[in-house]
Amino acid sequence: MGLLNFIKKFFFLINIAFGLYSLLVYQLVLSADIRHWLGGFLMLTFPLVLVGHLFFMLIWVLGKSPKALLSLFMLLITYSIFDRTLKINPPDIKPNPPFSFSLLSYNLMYGNYHQFVSEENQETAKGLSNLMDTLTADIKCFQEMYNTEKYHEFDLLRRISRRNAYYVYMHSNTDNNQGQGAIGLAIFSRFPIISKKELYWPPNNNGMLSADIVIGKDTVRVINAQLKSMGIRVQRILRKDNKIDKEETRNVLSKLKGGFEDRGLQVNLLENWIEESPYPVILAGDFNELPYGYAYGRIRKKLNNAFEETGFGFGFTYHKVLSFLRIDNQFFDDKKIENIDFLTMSNVPFSDHYPIKAWYLMK
């Protein structure tokens, strides 16, 4: 009995220490004031904090101990953060008012161009190409769009602009006005675009592109952004023989650190764009970050998140090995814009991201 009591006390001390660590993580996530990369590492562990407290609570409940209340309390105080993870809004079909408009955001993964040209896999590119002809939205924001007239499947500017009279395109090849054979961000709209602004971050084809769009009697600034990727490839870490690649693993921390630092700088520029806008803002794009990170938290202080408002389920947007990630987002100015509905199109398999679509109404 003496040994059992000692084990219980020691386990409870670990539970308390974990609780203190959790409070630190909660504060970092809620405040989103610490841009340092170390804060980014800590915020990234928030899902593990949730799992940890569920584990502690289960152990104490099985042991019929009131100590389970500690982890229960810790879980309850995370509700405002957990709300970013799971939404239970009923996925019913909501009627869209006649003056509503839709916005779609989609990372195209270059259309799988390299595998198409090498003939290793042409079906993905062809499937995505066919989708481009049928994917409907009043405003479309694309990231990693590869455009070239050389192949019908990648002649996207010409094909999509047939259905969308207005568009702006920012590409990685600044010496080529038409962006032929270049990767970029694009905004297509069936409403008039009266001005645009762009900021490109070489060499990774990331950046920000904005368009002032006239919708009826109102003007909205739509920002399409792709923030710095971590550049982590799980397939390289896990070799074909299921053993861990030590050299690639050593690079992970360095890539994470660089990603946190770069996105911190980029989101500050993005905040400036939002603050300087004379019009209400809708921000869409690939954040390359979980809903608990610095970038997400900073933007969330200025704009509402459409998934959090009207989404359903977990809303995972990544379509690769780490398929439990929600890194694509739409934010909007709730003072001037109402979010009616939100959809993660998880039945579209052609990229490493799923498209996300939201419906809005001007107030």
C-alpha positions, 0 to 999 in steps of 0.5 A: 500500500505504501508503494501504491500511495507513493506512485499515486502521489508521484503521478499527481505531481506529474499531473500538476506539473503538466497543468502548469505547462498547460497554463503557459501554452494556453496563455501563449495561444490566447494572447498571440503576443509572443512572436519568438520561435520558442513560443511557436514550438510551445503553441504547436503542442496544444493538441498534445495538451488536450490529449494529455489531460484526457489521459490523466482524467481517464486514469483518475476516473478509473481509479475513482479519484477526485483528482480527475477534477484537475484535468477536467478543470484544465479542459474546461478552461480551454473551451475558447481554444478548443472551439477552433478545433471542432465545430458542431454546427449542424451541416444542414443546407442553409438558404442563401439570400439573393444578395449573398456571394461565395468565395473559394480558396484552393491551393492547387499544388502546381497542378501536379505539373512535374508528374504530368510532364514526366508522365508518371501521373497525368490523371491528377492533373487532368482531374484538377483541370476538369475541376477548374471548368466546373468549380463554381464561386463568385470569387476564387482565390488560388495558391500555387497556381501553375500557368502555361499555354503549352498544355491545355491542362495548365492553360488556367488563366485563359480558361478560368477567365472565360467564366470570370470577367475580372482577375488578378495574377501574381507570379514568381517570374517577374520578368514575364508579364503573362506568367507563362511557366510560373507559379503564383497567386490568383484572384478571379471574380465575376464582380469588377476589380478596381485595384490590386496590390501584391507582395511576393516573398521569394524563393518559395512562391509565397506572398500576398495578393489583394483585390478591391472588388465592387459587389453591388453598392459595396466594395470589399478588399479580398486578400489571398495569402500563402504564408511560409511553409515548414517544408517538412516532408514526412515521407522523407522522414519515414523511409520505405523500410519504415525506419526513421531517416535520422538526417532528415529528422535533424533538419525538422527542428531547424525548419520549424524554427525558420517557419515560425520566424518567417511567418511571424514577419509575414503576418505582421505585414498582413496585419498592416494590409488589413489595418490600412484597408479602407474597405471591409476585408475577407482574407483567404489562403494557405496559412501553413499553420495550425489554429493555435499558432501566432499567425492565426491568433494575430489575424483572429484578433482582427477578423472572424474565422469562417470555419469557427462561425459556420463550419462543421466537424474538424474541417481538416484541409490537408490531404497528405500523410498528416491529414488531421491538419486545418491550415487553410482559412477564410477570415472576414470583418464581421462588422460589415460582413456576415458569414452565412455558411462554410464548407470544406470540400473534402471530396476533392482529391486532386491537390495536397489541400482541400478547397474551402468555400464560404458564403457571405452577405454584406450588412 
